[in-house]
Amino acid sequence: MKPPKKYQFIIELGKALHIYGIPSYKIQAYLSQVAKKQGIKGVFMDLPTWINYAFYEDEKSYNYVESIPPGNLNLGALSRVVEVTNKVIENNDDGFSLKDELHLIHEKTKKVNHFILTLAYAFASGSFSLMIGTNWISFAFSMLFGALVYFMVYFSKKSKYINTTLESLASFIITILACFVYLAFPNFNVGLSILSSIIIFIPGLAITTALEEITSKSLVSGGAKLFDALISLFKQFFGVLLGVIIMSKAIDFKLLNHFSEMPKWIMFCAIPIFSISLLPIFQIRKKDMILGVLTGVSGFFLTVVFSGFGLLLSTFIGTLAVVIISNIFSYLTKTPKTVYLTLGIIMLVPGSKSFMGLSNSFLNSSIINTTNLFEQVAFILMGIIGGLLFAGVFRETTDN
């Protein structure tokens, strides 16, 4: 049974916002505003795997319930969908004519340049290995492994089995290959190269988004997303742990030795490269690329500049700066601030430190020389959430 025609645009809009990563509390606020503009009374519930919309008209009511799996974060499509939403809210445009725009957005997401994405995964892995301090051999193989990870991502869309086991399978294969590389190159940083190769999978941003929803009182949605992110982290570490156990029985290698020969200026040069490599992965529109990179780099460098004040305060200041910069760029370009905000926050999230913390717990040693990684993760998350909170990001507003 098809929903009544006057409700179809709101339903399609809600589904699009859900698929492309808008937090639940913002979706509910957007749909309420659109419904109000169109003279429709409704209540909208958005959860990670399903939606439930209730529409009221005089003494009649209509409920729409559908199971929708969460989609991948696509900031290009997300910004277009939000622009369509704002067009309805601000101009009271005809929802039926805008349904065609939503259809075009969905079609554009299917067009993927696999060569560019392979390079993006490779440079994301390579630049991250430089950021955490490595050597040229480890950098080269991190890039190679990063490209291999994208091939696995590509084939996961062809095979249901690979799609289900992707994080664990990729981590396992990369670990096996890294151990063999160590036999040929004793200075190869096995642990850091594994982490760099799967950095795209590390759910630091997902954990931050989940805590954002919990902070905004979307407890069910936020709690589910937080648990899903933690399970993803454990699946990746399971793949690494399985590979380490198998290879330790076959060959003699050192997982956690750290050989670094990079000067600091190279490590800092890797920061904008890492930010640039995220652009095709999140399918950022061309007009937003330069400002998106500036947002990410600015937030990271400000955090480094204020690092003398402690991890919590420096992350808090960095997050405030990212929000302010995102608002300015959004005002100048009319692009939803979520695009810039995400690219800024992702440079601050502690996903890699969470992975290192698991290493410290299960392998009885640390990939890098530190003893309080879980405390650092907590401080970074508190700094990010506190910065977003005090910057007013959690207000119920249609300005995304």
Backbone hydrogen bonds, N-H to C=O, Kabsch-Sander energy under -0.5 kcal/mol:
donor,donor_aa,acceptor,acceptor_aa,energy
7,Y,4,P,-1.7
8,Q,4,P,-0.8
8,Q,5,K,-0.8
9,F,5,K,-0.5
11,I,7,Y,-2.1
12,E,8,Q,-2.7
13,L,9,F,-2.7
14,G,10,I,-2.5
15,K,11,I,-2.2
16,A,12,E,-2.1
17,L,13,L,-2.5
18,H,14,G,-2.0
19,I,15,K,-2.4
20,Y,16,A,-1.9
21,G,18,H,-1.2
22,I,17,L,-2.1
26,K,23,P,-0.7
27,I,23,P,-2.0
28,Q,24,S,-2.4
29,A,25,Y,-1.5
30,Y,26,K,-2.8
31,L,27,I,-2.8
32,S,28,Q,-1.7
33,Q,29,A,-1.8
34,V,30,Y,-2.6
35,A,31,L,-2.6
36,K,32,S,-2.1
37,K,33,Q,-2.2
38,Q,34,V,-1.7
39,G,36,K,-1.2
40,I,35,A,-3.5
41,K,56,Y,-0.8
43,V,54,A,-2.7
45,M,52,N,-2.3
47,L,50,W,-2.5
50,W,47,L,-0.7
51,I,66,E,-2.5
52,N,45,M,-2.6
53,Y,64,Y,-3.0
54,A,43,V,-2.9
55,F,62,Y,-3.3
56,Y,41,K,-2.7
57,E,60,K,-2.7
60,K,57,E,-2.7
62,Y,55,F,-2.6
64,Y,53,Y,-3.2
66,E,51,I,-1.9
68,I,49,T,-1.3
68,I,66,E,-0.6
74,N,20,Y,-0.5
75,L,282,F,-1.3
76,G,282,F,-1.3
78,L,74,N,-2.8
79,S,75,L,-2.3
80,R,76,G,-1.6
81,V,77,A,-2.6
82,V,78,L,-2.5
83,E,79,S,-2.0
84,V,80,R,-2.0
85,T,81,V,-2.3
86,N,82,V,-2.9
87,K,83,E,-2.0
88,V,84,V,-1.8
89,I,85,T,-2.4
90,E,86,N,-3.1
91,N,87,K,-2.0
92,N,88,V,-1.4
93,D,87,K,-0.7
95,G,93,D,-0.5
97,S,94,D,-0.6
98,L,94,D,-1.2
99,K,95,G,-0.8
100,D,97,S,-0.7
102,L,98,L,-1.7
103,H,99,K,-1.9
104,L,100,D,-2.2
105,I,101,E,-2.1
106,H,102,L,-2.1
107,E,103,H,-2.0
108,K,104,L,-2.1
109,T,105,I,-1.4
110,K,107,E,-1.1
111,K,108,K,-1.3
112,V,110,K,-0.8
114,H,112,V,-0.9
117,L,113,N,-2.2
118,T,114,H,-2.1
119,L,115,F,-2.1
120,A,116,I,-2.4
121,Y,117,L,-2.6
122,A,118,T,-2.1
123,F,119,L,-3.0
124,A,120,A,-2.4
125,S,121,Y,-2.0
126,G,122,A,-2.6
127,S,123,F,-2.9
128,F,124,A,-1.8
129,S,125,S,-1.9
130,L,126,G,-1.5
131,M,127,S,-2.1
132,I,128,F,-1.8
133,G,130,L,-1.0
139,F,135,N,-2.4
140,A,136,W,-2.4
141,F,137,I,-2.2
142,S,138,S,-2.1
143,M,139,F,-1.9
144,L,140,A,-1.9
145,F,141,F,-2.9
146,G,142,S,-2.3
147,A,143,M,-2.1
148,L,144,L,-1.9
149,V,145,F,-2.2
150,Y,146,G,-1.5
151,F,147,A,-1.7
152,M,148,L,-1.8
153,V,149,V,-2.2
154,Y,150,Y,-2.9
155,F,151,F,-2.4
156,S,152,M,-1.5
157,K,153,V,-0.6
157,K,154,Y,-1.2
158,K,155,F,-1.1
159,S,155,F,-1.5
163,N,159,S,-2.1
164,T,160,K,-2.0
165,T,161,Y,-1.9
166,L,162,I,-0.5
166,L,163,N,-0.5
169,L,165,T,-3.3
170,A,166,L,-3.0
171,S,167,E,-2.1
172,F,168,S,-2.4
173,I,169,L,-2.6
174,I,170,A,-2.5
175,T,171,S,-2.0
176,I,172,F,-2.2
177,L,173,I,-2.4
178,A,174,I,-2.6
179,C,175,T,-2.0
180,F,176,I,-1.6
181,V,177,L,-2.2
182,Y,178,A,-1.7
183,L,179,C,-0.8
183,L,180,F,-0.6
184,A,180,F,-0.9
184,A,181,V,-0.8
185,F,181,V,-2.3
188,F,185,F,-2.1
190,V,188,F,-1.2
191,G,255,L,-2.1
193,S,189,N,-1.8
194,I,190,V,-2.1
195,L,191,G,-2.2
196,S,192,L,-2.6
197,S,193,S,-2.1
198,I,194,I,-1.6
199,I,196,S,-1.0
201,F,198,I,-1.4
202,I,198,I,-1.0
204,G,202,I,-1.2
207,I,203,P,-2.4
208,T,204,G,-2.1
209,T,205,L,-2.7
210,A,206,A,-2.3
211,L,207,I,-2.3
212,E,208,T,-2.0
213,E,209,T,-2.0
214,I,210,A,-2.2
215,T,211,L,-2.5
216,S,212,E,-1.4
217,K,214,I,-1.7
218,S,213,E,-2.6
219,L,217,K,-1.6
222,G,218,S,-2.7
223,G,219,L,-2.6
224,A,220,V,-2.2
225,K,221,S,-2.3
226,L,222,G,-2.4
227,F,223,G,-2.2
228,D,224,A,-2.2
229,A,225,K,-2.3
230,L,226,L,-2.2
231,I,227,F,-2.4
232,S,228,D,-2.1
233,L,229,A,-2.0
234,F,230,L,-2.2
235,K,231,I,-2.4
236,Q,232,S,-2.0
237,F,233,L,-2.1
238,F,234,F,-2.4
239,G,235,K,-1.8
240,V,236,Q,-1.9
241,L,237,F,-3.0
242,L,238,F,-2.8
243,G,239,G,-2.0
244,V,240,V,-2.5
245,I,241,L,-2.4
246,I,242,L,-2.2
247,M,243,G,-2.5
248,S,244,V,-2.2
249,K,245,I,-0.8
249,K,246,I,-0.8
250,A,246,I,-0.7
250,A,247,M,-0.6
251,I,247,M,-3.1
253,F,251,I,-0.7
255,L,253,F,-0.6
259,F,257,N,-0.5
260,S,258,H,-0.6
261,E,134,T,-1.5
262,M,134,T,-0.8
266,I,263,P,-0.9
267,M,263,P,-1.4
268,F,264,K,-2.2
269,C,265,W,-1.7
270,A,266,I,-1.3
271,I,268,F,-1.0
273,I,269,C,-1.0
274,F,270,A,-2.5
275,S,271,I,-2.1
276,I,272,P,-2.6
277,S,273,I,-2.2
278,L,274,F,-0.9
278,L,275,S,-0.6
279,L,276,I,-1.4
281,I,277,S,-0.7
282,F,278,L,-2.3
284,I,279,L,-2.5
288,D,285,R,-1.7
289,M,285,R,-0.6
289,M,286,K,-1.1
290,I,286,K,-0.5
292,G,288,D,-1.9
293,V,289,M,-2.3
294,L,290,I,-2.3
295,T,291,L,-2.1
296,G,292,G,-2.0
297,V,293,V,-2.8
298,S,294,L,-2.5
299,G,295,T,-2.3
300,F,296,G,-2.0
301,F,297,V,-2.7
302,L,298,S,-2.4
303,T,299,G,-1.6
304,V,300,F,-1.9
305,V,301,F,-2.8
306,F,302,L,-2.1
307,S,304,V,-1.4
309,F,306,F,-2.0
310,G,307,S,-1.7
314,S,310,G,-2.3
315,T,311,L,-2.0
316,F,312,L,-2.1
317,I,313,L,-2.6
318,G,314,S,-2.5
319,T,315,T,-2.5
320,L,316,F,-2.4
321,A,317,I,-2.4
322,V,318,G,-2.2
323,V,319,T,-2.4
324,I,320,L,-2.5
325,I,321,A,-2.9
326,S,322,V,-2.5
327,N,323,V,-2.3
328,I,324,I,-2.2
329,F,325,I,-2.7
330,S,326,S,-2.5
331,Y,327,N,-2.1
332,L,328,I,-2.0
333,T,329,F,-2.4
334,K,330,S,-2.1
338,T,400,N,-2.1
339,V,336,P,-1.6
340,Y,336,P,-0.6
341,L,337,K,-3.0
342,T,338,T,-2.5
343,L,339,V,-1.6
344,G,340,Y,-1.8
345,I,341,L,-2.9
346,I,342,T,-2.4
347,M,344,G,-0.8
348,L,345,I,-2.1
349,V,345,I,-1.4
354,S,350,P,-2.0
355,F,351,G,-1.9
356,M,352,S,-2.3
357,G,353,K,-2.3
358,L,354,S,-1.9
359,S,355,F,-1.9
360,N,356,M,-2.3
361,S,357,G,-1.8
362,F,358,L,-2.8
363,L,359,S,-2.3
365,S,359,S,-0.9
370,T,368,I,-1.8
376,Q,372,N,-2.0
377,V,373,L,-2.7
378,A,374,F,-2.3
379,F,375,E,-2.4
380,I,376,Q,-2.8
381,L,377,V,-2.6
382,M,378,A,-2.6
383,G,379,F,-2.6
384,I,380,I,-2.5
385,I,381,L,-2.8
386,G,382,M,-2.7
387,G,383,G,-2.2
388,L,384,I,-2.5
389,L,385,I,-2.5
390,F,386,G,-2.7
391,A,387,G,-1.5
392,G,389,L,-1.3
393,V,388,L,-2.3
395,R,392,G,-1.2
397,T,395,R,-1.2
400,N,398,T,-1.1
